[in-house]
Amino acid sequence: MAKTGLPDAVGTPEPDSREIRSKGDEDDEHADAGADADGKNETGGKKSKGEKKAIPLPPKRKKPKPGPEAVILSGEVVKGQVPVKSWKSLRDRQIVKQDQDYSCGAASLATLLNGFYGQKVTEEALLKAMDKGEGRASFDDMARALPKFGFRAQGFAASWEQLAQLKMPVVVYIKVRKDDHFSVLRGISGDTVWLADPSLGNRTYSREQFMDMWQTRDGKERPELAGKFLAVLPTGDRTGKQGDYFFREPLRQSRGAVQQLNFRPLP
């Protein structure tokens, strides 16, 4: 049988609406309560002894015709395209993934420049501009390389409250399993942080989870300045795509999973 793209639950074609006769109908014919009182059949003629009763079949159900824009939802055919994206494509969307274990700084810069400023900068080009070999770059190395691409950068020590007031993405310095790491802060609210990470992809964290990674300063004079970030600005009159890239109210990834459960049919 040729594949139609529809699940088996849709059903197979019904048999033709032919008369189905039973072997015992001959004996039951005389006792049939539905027979005419005068012994005549529906056409007005008398029923013969050997005439068999016809059992009508229900009308044939038309099989739904599959098409490029038809999908099955709860056993019904629904018209319209339903976009399907893989988990990996969503995880890595608008992120330049790092190719080397030491290249998270260059990949973070490329992610920010491409996603927020609409550039087409590669990790390789930034690594070459920083000229660090296989060494891990610092904020100073990034700031020295950016003018070659028409941008400038400035590093800051900041508190959580100051970080939460940002209106643009920045590169943050964090510790992941005690390892130095750079990532892009793409959204922040009172209790949620969205990181576009060159290693892990798009990830959201609670404030507590993020602070455990971002509190890397041990300054005794200003202990409230818990972490560091690098702000990247254009040297010309370029503007960023704030509405498309940076979010002041990011949603936790777990919230989307909970919302999907609300639409899942009960067993």
N, C-alpha and C positions, 0 to 999 in steps of 0.2 A: 504494500500500500504506500502511495507517495506521501511524503511528509508535507503537512500544511502549515506547520508552525503553531498549531493549536494543540493544547493538551488533550489527552485522551478523555478527560472528564467531560468535554463538550459533547461527546456522543458520536455514534456512527449513524449513517443514513438509516431511516426506518424502512421496513419492508413495504412493497407495493400494496396499495389498498385493494387487495383481492378478497373474494369470499373465502372464508375458512369454514369447512364443514366438519361436523363431528360424527363419528360412527354411531353414536347412540341417539342421534337426532330423530331417526325413523320411528323409534318406539315412543319418544317423548313428544312427537308431533301432535298426537291426538289429545294429550294432556296439557298442551301449551295454553296457558291462560290468556296469552296475547292473541290467540286465533279468533277470527270473527265468529260470532255466535251462530251464524247460519252455515258455518263450515266452508265459507268462501275465502279465497285469498284476497290480497289487496287489489288485484286487478279485476275482481268480480267473478272469476272462474272458480270452480271447485278445486280444492287441493287434492292432488293425486296422492296415493298412499306412499309412493316412493320419494315425494318431494322433500328436500332437505332445507332446513332453516339456515339463512345466511346471517352470520354475525358480523356486523360492520366494524371496521377498524377506525381508530381515531385518525384525523387528518395528519398527513406527513408534516413533520417539523422541518422547516428549512434550515439547513446547516449554515451557520455564519460564515461568510466569505472572508478569509484572511487577507490582509493587505499590508503594505509597508507601514501604515499608520494605525493598525489595529492591535490592541493588546488585550489580554484577558485579566480582569480584575474581579475576584469573587465570582467567577463563572459567567460574567457578562462581558460582551464585547464593547469596548469603549473606544471611540474614535479620538484621534489626536496623538501627537508624538509625546512620548514620555522620555525625557533625557535621562540617560543612565551614565553615571561616571564611576570609575573604579575608585576604591578607597585610596589607592596609591596616588592617583592623579589629584585627588582632593588634598591629600596630605602634603604633597610637594608643590601645590599650585603657587605660582609666582615666587618660587624660591630657586636660587642658584645653589645647587648642592655642592658641598666641598668634595674635591677629588683626593685630597691628601689629609692626613691627620693633623697637619700643622696649618692648613689653609682656611680655617674657619673665619679668620679676619677678612681675607680677600673675598671669600664667598659671601660674607655678611654685607660688605660694602657693595658688591655687585647686586645682591638682592635688593638693597635699599635704592641704589641708583636706578636700577631697571624698573622696579615696581612703583616707586613714588615719583621719580623724575622722568620716567619714560625713556631711559637710555638703553643702549645695547652693549653693555660692558661685560667682559668675560672675567672669570676668576683668574685665568692665565695672564691676561693683560695687567691686572692689578698686582699679581705676584711679581711680575717682571718689573713693574714700576717701583715696588717697594724694595726689590733687590735684597731679599733676606735669605735666599737659598732655601734650605730646609728648616730654617729657624722660624719660630712663631713670632708674628708681628705684634707690635704694640700700638697704642693709640697714636703715639708720635710718628711711627712708621706710616700709618694710614694717612695722617694729616700731611706728611711730606709728599706722598704720592698723589693725592687727590687734585692738586692744581693742574696736573697734566691732563686731567679729564674735565676741567672747567668747574671744579668745586673746591671748597675749603672746609676744614673741620676744626672743631674745638672740643676738647675734653672737659668734663665737669664732674665734680663730686656733688652728690645730691642726696636728699632725704626721700623717703617714700612720698611724702606730701608734694614735694617739688616734682617728682617724676610723674605723679598722677595729673599734673597740670599741663603736661605736654600736649601739643596739638599736631605733632608730626612724628614720624618714626625716627628712632635713633638706634645706634649700635650700643648694646650693653655688654659689659664685662661680667661674666658669671663663673661660678665654680660648679662643674658637673662631676660628681664622684671624685672630688678633690682635684680635678684637672682644670686648668685654665681653658676658658672657652669664650667665644664671641657669638652673639646672636642679635637678631633685629627685633626690637620692641615695636610691634605693629598695632597694638591696641592696649588700652588700660582704663580701668574703672575703679570703683571703690573696693571691689573684692576679686577682680579678675584681670589677669594679664595674658595677652596673646603674643607669643613669640613665633616669628618666622625663622626657624632654626636651620642652618645649613647642613646639620647632621640629622636631626630628628623630624624635620618638616614643620608644618603648622601645628602648634601645640598651645593649649590654654592651661593656665595654672591659677590656683587660688593665691591670694595675697601672701599667705603664710608660706606656701610652697615656693613662690618666686623669691621671697625675702631670704629664704634659706640658701638660695643660690647666689643672690645678688649682693648680700652683705659681705663684701670682700675687704672693706677698709677697716683699719683699726686705729683711726685717728683719735688721739686723746683730747685734742683741743675742741674738735667739733664731732663728737660721737654720733650725733644725729645724721651726719652725712654718711650714710651707710654704704652706698655703692657709687659706681662710676658709669658714665655713659658718654658717647661721642656723638655730637650733633654735626650733621653734614648739610652744608648750605651751598647754593650755586654762587659762583663769582659774577655771573651775568644777571640777566633778568628772567631766568627760567623760573617757573613755578611748579610746585608739586601737585599731584592728583589726590589731594587729601580725601575727598569724598569717596574715591575708589579704593584707597589703600589703607589709610589709617582710621581706626575706629575708637571713639571715646566710650562706647558701651559694648565691648565684645561679649559674646555669649560663651559660656562654658561648653565644651564639646559634649560633656555628659548630658546636658540639657536636651540636645537634639536627639540623643538616643532615647531619652524618656518620652519625648514627644512622639516619636515613631511608635512606641508601644501603645499609645492611645488609639492608633489606627489599626492595630493588629487584631484580627478576628479571634474570638475566644475559641478554644478547642471544642 
